[in-house]
Amino acid sequence: MNAKRVFCDSSVLIRYFAEDDPPRSFAAAGVVDSDATLVVSTAALLEVVHVMRGTHGSTNPDLGAALIGFLTRDNVELVDADQGATVAAIRWSLRVSARRIPDAIIAAAAEYARCDAIATFDEHMTSPSVPVRLL
């Protein structure tokens, strides 16, 4: 692929991390390990977390480490949250409760959007940066 900017759908990242389907994993690595700028969204990251946990049985610490490794690559751009804040939030969740990686990603997006609070019905929702308001 000769594109300069490539939006990575969650399916590409899942194949890259899971390495479970050799032809697709190889194709995913060809994109991820290329010189292209990889553009990703928090929605794609959340879907990766969901699938890697459920379908592939990834442990939360391993998944957090993989996401941090990916997000700290020079050629990765997160479009709807501050990248550094997202990495910091994932690191925070690994220290506090690795099960809450999605909360950390959502909190980073809320912080990026300069929200004053996160409204939720999730009694276990936690955030390192934006106050959580239980409805």
N, C-alpha and C positions, 0 to 999 in steps of 0.2 A: 504494500500500500504506500503510495507516494504522497498522500495528503499531508498537509502541514498541521492542520488542526482536526482532530478526530474526537467526536463525542463517543464515549464508551458506554454502551448499554450494559446493564447488569449481567446479561448473559455472557458477554466477553470476559468480564472480570471474574465471574463464577468459574468459567472454563480455565482461566489463567490460574486462579487460586486452587481449584480442585484437582487439576491435572488428571481428570478422570476419563476423558475422551480424547485419545491421542491426536487425531486429526484436528479437532476443534481446539484443543489445548495448544497445539503447535501454532495454529492460525492466530489464536488470541495472543500468544507470546510474541508472534511477529508484529502485532500492532503495539502491544504494551511495551515491548523492548525496543521499539523503533525510535527514530529521532523526532517523530511527530509529537506535537503538544496534545496530550490526552485530556479531554474535557470531560468532567464527570459531575453529577448532581448528587445532592443528599438523598434524593429518592432512589437513585441507582445504588448508593451505598447501603441504604436501609434494606433494599431488596437482596443485596448480596448477603447481608447479615442474616436475614430470614432464611434464605435458601441454604447457605453454608451451615447454619445451625441445624436446620430441620432435615434436609435431604442428605447432607454430607457429614453430619455429626461433628462438625468442628467445635472445639472447645472455645469458650469465650476468650481466655487469655491468648490463645493462638490466633483467633480471628482478629482481636484487637491489635496484636502485633503486626499481622498481615496488612490491616488497613492503615496503620501508622506508617509502615514501610512503603506502601503504595502512595499515600498522600504526601510523603516527604521527598518523593522523587522530583528531580528538577523539571521534568517534562509533564507534570500533572497540574491541572488547574481545576479547582472546585468553583463552580459558577454561582452557587446560591448560599454560600457561607464562607466565612474567613477560614482559609486553610489552616493557618497556625492555631487559631482558636479551636478548630475542629480536632486537630491532633491533640491539643492540650486537653480538650474535653474527653477524648477517648482515653488518654492516659489517666485522667482523673477517674473515669469509670472503672478502669482496671484496678485502681487502688481502692476505690470505694465498694464497687460491686460490678464485676465484669458482665453480669447479666444485663446491665443497663446501658450497653453500648448504643442502642438506638436512641435512648433518652439523651445521651451526650451529643449525638449528631443533630437531633432536633433542637436542643438547647443552643448549639452553635449557630444554627440557621436563625433561631429567634433573636440571638444576640446580633447577628449580622444585619437583621432587619430592624434593629434598634427597638425591639419590643420591650415594654415595661413589665410584662408578665407572660407566663405560659398558662393558658386555661386548659384544664384536663379533668377527666373523671378517673384517671389512673391514680389510685391511692399510693402507688409505689414510685410514681414519677419523681425523678431527682434531676437537678440541674446545677452545674458548677458556676453559672453566670447570670441566669435570668430567674427571678423569683417564680416559683410554681404556685398557682392558685387552683386549689381543688374546688370544683363546682359541685 
